Amino acid sequence: MPEVIQATTNSSSEPPKLSVERTPSGLTIHLIGEWRLTRDLPPVAAVLREIESTGPRTVKFDSGSLTAWDSSLLAVVSKISQLCRQHKIDEDRSGLPEGMGALLKLSETVPENEGARAQAPEAGFVAQIGLEFLDFVDGISNFVTFFGEILIALGRFVVGKARFRRIDLSLAIQDCGPNAFGIVTLISFLVGTILAFMGAVQLEQFGASIYVADAVGIGMVRDMSAMMTAIIMAGRTGAAYAAQIGTMKVTQEIDALNTMGVSPIEFLVVPRVVALFLMMPLLCIYSDFIGILGGAAVGAGMLGITLNSFVSEAMHALTIGGAVGGVVKATVYGVIVAVAGCLRGMQCGSSASSVGDAATAAVVTGIIYIVVACGLFAVIFHILNI
């Protein structure tokens, strides 16, 4: 019997994925990507959890997004069939690839001898840590690869050869710029008041209340404005990017772009990356002023420092290098948020639940990389004495 049973003309090398969708009649299991013995196969634990939690009447299969398969798919489907029999659930195999049903009947004709299969040893604690580390390294590799594709598309954008709609860029700028002013204003003002209150409690004991303005100014301009604005945009805009692009993938709009010869990176990703690249520095500068005003409100209420004296002292404590460094950080953070959101959207599965998973992953990925970048900036700025 040849190892590869069926392969479509799709040249995609998407790894094998298994997603479970709840339907009114039961569960639909989506088989996605290229299933081969040379690849790591997804576990069926998610199917077992859904069966035990929902108690479905039927389990159906959907192989519409399957690009290629061999006996590895047969092994996974056999495990799912065994779960259905154990829980007395009807199984609909009409959605499986042609020929799979006959192979399943053949495998079920003669039962397996008890004890014939060797039990795989459970992974130990050290092995689990190693697997998690490898997943993290693989995630970084995917991020860097995707970022390289974006750089190539941005090069075409600079020379005017990128294919995208100008209205999409305008809408993206409006969404991550003016539409974000409200939440940025609120968070920046609160962060400024918190910094001022914490400083006032300590400095007031030594008669150095005026230096609260220095602490708020330096803290907001050098780090807090860029960091808080980036985290806000990761939760607000990065998740939206992942959901938007993920939905387009579920509805096969990205496949349509590929069919028409239009690069999804140029058409969907470039406008979003450019929008955040342009708007994040402006939001950071705006956050600087709002944070200082928040600190000034605390200074006036607790310490009796006038607004003019507070702002003057804060500006006196700032340096050009610190201000420029904060804007540079915000710009880099904005690119990270955009790339993380678009990457998770492109990696979204073909089910409705995958869109929510992609949005969650975009926020987590964006915040992790922002924190890592912040640490790297701290080292670099220390070396440069900024």
Secondary structure, 3 states (H helix, E strand, C coil): CCCEEEECCCCCCCCCEEEEEEECCEEEEEEEEEECCCCCCCCCHHHHHHHHHHCCCEEEEECCCEEEEEHHHHHHHHHHHHHHHHCCCEEECCCCCCCHHHHHHHHHHCCCCCCCCCCCCCCCHHHHHHHHHHHHHHHHHHHHHHHHHHHHHHHHHHCCCCCCCHHHHHHHHHHHCHHHHHHHHHHHHHHHHHHHHHHHHHHHHHCCCCHHHHHHHHHHHHHHHHHHHHHHHHHHHHHHHHHHHHHHHHCCHHHHHHHCCCCHHHHHHHHHHHHHHHHHHHHHHHHHHHHHHHHHHHHHHHHCCCHHHHHHHHHHHCCHHHHHHHHHHHHHHHHHHHHHHHHHHHCCCCCHHHHHHHHHHHHHHHHHHHHHHHHHHHHHHHHHCC
